[in-house]
Amino acid sequence: MKPNHSSLVVQPSRSSLLVWMLLCLIVALALATLIIEPGLAQQKLTAAEAKDHVGETATICGNVVSSRYADSTKGQPTFLNLDKPYRSA
């Protein structure tokens, strides 16, 4: 007698298929958000407009006219002055 191979196929349950489809949907939405959202949220501002957007994320466009590397300051930041030099004290 030959074995019946059709009885060896395991059918996933309906609930496991729904969980799998939900997981795929969540991953697809997360990827779409990562791809689309940065382009929508990114603003391009001039150096003069930047002062009105403190705390926001944006791209500031301008010519670098001077810079200063503050090696003795915490974090060692580099300051870039766009379009006009920083006023002297």
Secondary structure, 3 states (H helix, E strand, C coil): CCCCHHHHCCCCCHHHHHHHHHHHHHHHHHHHHHHHHHHHHCEEEECCCHHHHCCCCEEEECCEEEEEECCCCCCCCEEEEECCCCCCC
